[in-house]
Amino acid sequence: MNVRDQVTDALYGLGWSTVKKLPEPAAVRLGRTLADLAWKRRGKGVLRLESNYARVVPDAGPERLAELSRAGMRSYLRYWMESFRLPAWSPERVENGFDPKDLHHLTDGLAAGKGVVLALPHLANWDLAGAWVTTKLRTPFTTVAERLRPESLYDRFVAYREGLGMEVLPHSGGSAFGTLARRLRDGGLVCLVADRDLSASGVEVDFFGGTARMPAGPALLAQHTGALLLPATLWYDDSPVMRGRVHPPIEVPGTGTRAEKTSVMTQALADAFASGIADHPEDWHMLQRLWLADLEPRPSDGDRT
């Protein structure tokens, strides 16, 4: 492990060991302070966030984009402060920390016993939403995480999410799809963050007027297993409670090749994501390149798994 990887791992370890011990008001203040410092530095992550917001809110001028990026960094650091503290939250705090609308799409789908794929973008705090599902609904689920460097950091994320009641599979290695399909055929729940493709097999979609690539996995899993495909979006307001919405199911087209069906379903997923992001752009934590026009042959941006 090189020095940079050692420092990265140590910083995350410090966050999970120290921040979770802070009183909640202190953690909120710390997150806002760190967010404002990062925003003022105007590093590449902040600039990329602002550039992405310019696509989401095309009529925004420089002043509005600056306001959005500052709010976006505060939302992003709220995610991290919550995530560092989630392992120490009581079940009651988790249950009261999330208020989703139209939950019946999820609960009815699970009751049908055919499995559900819940697909989300990088909005607000999907780890909190996942902890709420395992705690409030008492429903375990399976998800996928990108392998991070250093390996010890990936292990921290896996341990953290497994501690919240999730089954976590590595994104790489080729066996994740088969395991996810088995869970769905058994009537289980699979949750996937699906607004940014991490492979070369993504599906091109129209997203806020530009072409982006999103993963084919959610649509393929629904086709292969007969599971319900549900988009979900999340957002923060001025309260300590995160909000969310489960969108209506995305149907498998009755005609077309597998590739054509996957394209139609993934575009419908992108449209649902876009509706939630347009309503709450500051809670979309996309600090990486997404649109094909912005991508370099070998992007070196980091990612939040």
Disulfide bonds with the S-S distance in Angstrom:
none
